[in-house]
Amino acid sequence: MQHDAFELRGSYRYPSLVELDRALIAARARIEDDELADLEPDWMQAFVRRGTTLRVQALLPAAADRFLAAEVIQTLARSAVEGVIEINRDGRCVDWFPSQQLE
């Protein structure tokens, strides 16, 4: 059922295109871990770049392990200078991941 899904939504801004590329490479490496390879959606389609901003919008089935998905989001958050990505279920925030880089 659609309402049982977890929704990931938000964006991060990075200090440079190089840092954004590094974050995506690190996230891709984490996704390729055997435990995450079976998670839906196709993660790389869930990431949309615009300049130094990365927007994330994805639906995970209720059966997906949101803690494993959180590892991917935390990987992206490490070098972001601003922004937040939330995990929502039934319209309520169940977890959120603010940018983590100290300026």
N, C-alpha and C positions, 0 to 999 in steps of 0.2 A: 504494500500500500504506500502511496506517495507520502501520506502524512507521517508514516513511521520512519521516513528517511532522515538522515542528518544532512543539513545544508551547511556548506562552508562558503563564507562570503566575506569579502573585504579587500583591502589593498595595502601594499607596502611601497614606500619610496626609498630608493637606494641613493647613496652619494654619487654614484657614477654608473655608466653602462657596464663597465668592467666588473663592478661589485654585483650588479644585477646578474650578469652572466655567471659569476662565481656561485652565487646563491642558487641559481637554476641547475648548475652542474652538480652541486652538493645535494640538492633535492632529488635530482634524477638518480644519483647514486643510491640515495636512501630508498627511493621507489623501487629500484631494481633488486633490492633485497627480496629474497624468495617470499618472505611473509607478506610483503606489500604488493607483489606483482599481481595478485588476484583481486585486489580491491578495485571496485569501480568508483569513479569513472576513469576514462583514459586521462590520467593526471596531466599530461602535457597539454591536452586540450583545455583543461580547467584553468591554465595560466595564460593570461593575456597581457602582453607587454605594451606599454606606451611611454616612450622615452625612458626615464629612470623609474617609472611606476609599474608595479606588477599587480594586476587585479586577479583575484581568485574567486571563482564561482563554480561550485560542484555539488552534486548530490551523492551521498553515500547511502547504500541500502542499510536498513536498521541492523542487519546481521553483520555489517562491517565493524571491525574493531576501531572505534574512534580514537583510541589511545595510540594505535599505530599511525593513523592519519595525523594525529597531533604531532608526532615526531617529524613528519614531513613539513608541517607548518612551522614548527619551532626551528627547523633548519633554515627556512626562508626568513624567519624573524631575526635571526642572529646578526645579520649585517644590514638590516633595514634601519633607516634613520627616523622614519615615522610611519604610522599606520597601525592597523589592527585587523586581524581576521578572526571572525567568530564562527563557532559551531553552534547551529541552532537546530532544535527539534520541536515540531509543533508550534513554531513561531516564538519559541523561548530560547534565549541564549543559555547553553549548557557549559560552554567553555569559550575563552577568548585568549588571543595571543598577540599582545602588543609588540611593536618593534623593540629590539633589545640592544642595539648598538648605542654606546655612550659617545656623545659628540665631544 
